[in-house]
C-alpha cells in the first residue's frame, strides 16, 4: 500500500518519528516553535518541511493547513507540551501550555486526516482547560470536538515498557480513526518486557569526572582514565556528566534500586553535614531486573528523580561498608538504549550534552510509536489485500 503522509505538531526534534518512515508513514511537514529544536529536527529529517514558528498565530495555523491539504496529509501526530499538567504543578485551567491542545484540534478539524495520534502525560486525563470561558477536561474536549467524525481506540493509557522500550514510561495516547475508514486503529497486544539487565548490563563500566577536579577524581577512581578510554571505544557518548564528590560518594554506597537516603552513614548531606531533605525517589539507583523508571528532562543530575545507574557490587570500603560501581547517572549512550533510540542516532555535532539529555527526556520512546504505527499499517495493508482478493473473486 502507499505510505501515509504525515504532519507532526509540537515536533521537538522528532524523536517520536524515528522509525515511522520505515514503518510506512512519511512525515512531510513538522511544526516546532523552538529554533534550536527545529534545527535539530531538520538535521534528522532534511526532506521534511519544518515550520519553525508559533502554532498559536492565525497565519501559522493557516500555513500548516494550506500546505497539508496541498500535500494530501492523511496522518497527524501531535504531542503538546505537558509541563502544565504535571502532578508537581498547579494544573491551572488557564495555563497557556495546556491550551495548546486547542490549536492542534482546530488544525485537525480543518485537515480531516484519516488517522491521528495525540500524546501526553496520563495526568492530561484529569486536567481542565478553559475554552470560551468554560472549564472542561481535556479528554472531554477532544471527544466533543472530534467524535462526530472520528472513532477512538478503546485504550488510552499505554506504557512504553510493553512495546520494546526498557523504560516504565506511561503515556496518555489517543489513537483516532476517521469514521469512513474501515479499520479502527487499536492498541496492539503487549510484548515481552525488557529489563535494564538485558538492555545495558554488558556495557563497560565508567566513572564520572568529579567537579572537584581530575586530581580528586583519580584519588577516588585510580582507573578513571583507563575506563574512560575503553568506554569511548564504544561511543563518544558513553561518558557521564561531571558530578560532585559528595553525591558520588553517597551513590558509591547505595545498592541497585535503593536511594542514598537509606544509607546509615553516606546519605546526602548539606555542606554543614546535615542530612538533605529530599524526595525518596531522588538520589536513587535504577533496578537491574526492571525497566528504568521514567526518564525526565533533568536526567543528568544525581539528585533528580531516579536516574542513577543500577551499579554492581565491587567490595567493601575501609570501614566495611558495601561499595557499588557506576556512581553516576546514565551516559547519553545508555539513554539512547533505554529510550529505544538507535545507538548511532544522527546527533548533530553542534548539539550540547545538556540539549541532548533534555530533548530525550521530553520525547516519546520511538519504539512505542513504531509498534502503534505497525498495528495501523498492518491492518491497512490487510484491508487493501482483502479488497484486491474480493475484486479477483468477483471476476
N, C-alpha and C positions, 0 to 999 in steps of 0.2 A: 504494500500500500504506500501511497505518497506520505511523506513526512508531514506532521502537523507544523504549522507556522506559529511561532510563539512571540509573546510580548512579556517582558519582565518588568514589574513595577517595584520600586524600593529595592533596587538590584544589589546594593552593596558592591562587592567585587565579583559577584557571580558564582559564589561557592555552590549554591543550590543547583546551578546549571551544569556543573562539571561533567556529568555523564549523560545529559539529555540528548545531545546530538547523536551519539552512538546508539541511543535507545530508540530514537525515531521522532524527536522534537527539535526543530531548528528555532532557536531564539533569534529573531531578526531585528527586534527593537528592544532597547533597555532604557529605563529611566532611573537616574540616580542624582540626588541633589548635591552630594559632596564631591568636590572636584578631584580630590586625591583618589577616592574610591572609584569614581568614573574613569579616571586614567588607568587604574589597576584593571578594571573591567575590560577596557579597550585593549589593553596589553594581552589579556587572556583570550579575548574574542574579537580579533581585528575586523572580522567580516560583519559584525553586528553594528547597527547604528545606535550609538549611545547618546541619549538626550540628557545632557548634564544641566539640569535646571529644576526649579521648584514646581512640583506637581499641583500645588495649590493655586498657581497662577492660571487664570482662564485661558490665556493664549497657549500655555504649555499643554493643558488638557486637550485643547482643540488640535494642537500639532500632533500629539500622540494618537488621537482618534483618527485624524486625517491620514497619517502615514500608515496606521494599522489597517484601515479599510483599503487603502491602495494596494497593500501587500497581501491582503486576504488573511489577516491574523485570525486563527481559529482556536488558539490556546493562550490563556493568560495565567501567569504565576505572579502572585502579589504577596509581599512579606512586609507589611507596615512595621515600623519600629515598635518595640514592646516596653521601653523603659517606663512609660507612664502607667503600665498595667502591672508592674512588679509588686510582689507581696510587701516589699520593703517601702514602696511608695505610698502616696496618699490615695491613689485610684480616684482622682478628681475627674468628674464627668466633663469638666471644661478643659482638661489638659489637652493642649493642642496636638501632642504626639498621638493621642488616642483618636483624634478626629480624622486622622489621615485615611482611615478605612473608608470614610465618606467619599473621598476623591477616587479611590480605587473602584468603588461600587458604581459611581457615576460614569466612569470610563467603560466599565464592563457593560453597563446598560446601553451605551451608545455603540460599542463594537459588536456586541452579541456573539461572543466566541462560542464554539461548540463545547469546550471544556475549560474548567477553571480550577486552580489550586490556590486557596487562601490559607496562609500560615501565620500563626502567632503563638504566644505562650498560653498554657492552659488557663491562666488567670483571665484571659480575654473573655472566657465564658461568663465571668462574674463582673465584668467591667461595664459600666454605663458610659454612654457618650451623650452629648447634648445636640440634638437635631431640631432646628427651628424652635428653640426654647423649651423643648421637651426632652427629658432624660429617658433613655432606652438602653437595654442591654445590647451589647454588640451582636451576639448571635441572633437576637430577635430582630434587630435592624437588618442584618444580612438576609435573613429569611423573608422578612417583609418586602424587601426591595427586589428579591430575585425569584422567590418561589413560584410566581405566576408562570415564569418561562423556564425554570430550571428545577432539576431533581438534585437532592443532596444524598451523599453516601450515609449509610446508617451509623458508622463510627466517625468520631471527630477527635478523640484523644488518642494519639499514636505515640509509642515510644520508639526512639531510634534504635534501641538495643534489639528490637525484634526484627530488624531489617539490615543485617550485616554491618552494624556500627557498634564498636566496643565502648559504648557510652550510654548511660541512663539519661537520655535527654527526651523528656516528654514534650510534645507539641500539640497545639490545637490546630488541626488541619481539616478544612472543608474541601472535600472533593465534590465538584459540582458539574452536572451534565445538562446540556440544553435538552428540553423535552422532546424535540423532534429527532434526537439521537436514539437509535435502538438500544445501544449499550449504556447502562447507567454505571458510571465509574464507582467502584467499590474498593475498600482496603483489602489488599491481598493477604493470604494466610501468613501467619508469623513464621519466622525462620529460627534456626538454632542461634542461641545467644553466644557471642564471642567474649571471652574474658580477657583481662589485661595480661594474664599469664600466656594466653595464646597469641595475643597481639604484640606485646613488646618485651616479654621476659628475656629473650635471647639477644636483645640489643646491648652492645657493650656499655658497661657502667662508666659514668663520667662525673667528676666532682665540679662544684661551682668555684669560680673565682670569688674571693671574698672582697667585700667593699673596703676592707682594711688594707688591701694591697697584696701583691704577689708573695712577699716575704712571709706574711701571716698565713697565706694560703698554703705555702709549702711546708710550714710547720705543722699544720693540721692535716694536710694531704701530701705526703712526700712523693707520691706517684702522680701528682696532678698533671705534669707535662706529658708524661708517657700516656696516660689515659686520654688526655685531650687529643694527642696525635692519632691514637687508634680510633677515637670517636669521629674525628674529622675525615678519616678514610671512608667512613660510612656515608657521611653527608656533611656539607658545610653548615647545615642547620642543626647538627647534633652537638650542640653546646648550650648549657643553661645560662640564664642571665646572672648578673652579679648579685650576690646575697650578702646580708650582714652576718658577721661571725656568730653573734648570739642566736640568730634564727637557725643557722646551720647546726650549731651545737645542740640546740633543742631537738631538731629533727634527726640528728645522728642517734639520739637516744629514744626515738619513737618508732615502734614496730608498725608493720603493714596494717592499714585500716584504722589506726588509732590516731588520737590527737595528742600533741605535746602537752596539753593542759592536764593530761592524766599522769604525766611523769612525776615521780616523787621528788626529784631534785632539779632536773633540767627542763623545767617548764618555761614558757615565755615570760620574760621579765622586763620591767622598765629599767631605765638607766640607773635608778636608785636601788635596784634589786627587788622591788615589789613585784608581785605577780600581776601580769597583764589581765585585765578583764576583757574577755572576748567570747565570741560565739563558739559553741562546741564543735562546729564544723570547720573552723579555721585552724591553721597550723595542723592540718590533718593529712595523713597519707591515704592514697587510694589503696584498695584491696586487690590482691593478685587474682583471686578466684571469682571476681565480679567484673562487670564492665565499669569503666570510670564513671564517676558522678558527672553531672552536667559541667561542661567546660564553659567558664564565664569569660567576659572580656578582660578581666583582671587576672588572667591565668599565669602571669609571670612573677607573682608575689607570694611568698610562703604564707604570709598572714591572711591571704584571701581565702574564700570558701574552697574547701577540699581540692587542692591542686598539686599536692606533693607526690613525687614518685613513690611507688609502694616500698622500694628498698629491699635489701636482702641482709640477713643476719651475717655479720662478719667477725663476731667475737665479743670480748669484753674490754672495757677500759681499765685503767689502773685501780679504780675504785670498785671494780666488779660489776659495773652497770653494763647491760647489753648495748651493743653498737650495731648500727644498720647503715648500709651503703646508700648512695644517691640521695643525700640530704638536700634536695633541691626540687624545684618544680620540673615538669616535663619540658624537654627540649622541643623546639619547633618541629624537628623531625618526628619525635614521638607524638606530638599534637596532630600532625598530618595523619598518622595512622589511626589515632583514637577518634579523629573526626571523619574518617573514611575518605580522606583526600589522597590522591596519588602521591607517593614519596618523591616523584620527580615533577611535582606541580610547578608550573612555569611562573615562578615568583619573579617579578621584575627586580633588576639589580638595585634600583633606587629605593625599594621598599625597606623601611627600617624594621628591626625585630619587633619593636613595640606595635607598629602598624599591623604587621603580620599576625601577631598574637591577638590583637583587638578584633580584626575582621574575622578571624577564625571563631572567636568567642561570640561574635554577632551572628554567625551564619547558621544555615540548616545543614546537617550532615548530608552530603550529596548522595550517599548510597541509599539513604532513606527515600529521597526524592526519586532516585533511579528505580527503586523497587515499586513505588507507586506508579511511576510512568510506564514501567514494563507491563504492569497489570492492565493499564489502559490500552497500550499499543497491541498487546497480545490479543485482547478481546476485539479490538477494531480490525485487526488482521484476520481473525477467525470469522468475523462478521462479513468481511469482504470475500473470503473464500466461500462462505456459505451462499452468498449472493451469486457468485460465479457458478457454483455447483447447481443451484436452482435453475439458472438460465440454461445450463447444459442439459439437465434432465428434462426440461420443458421442450427442448428441441427434439 
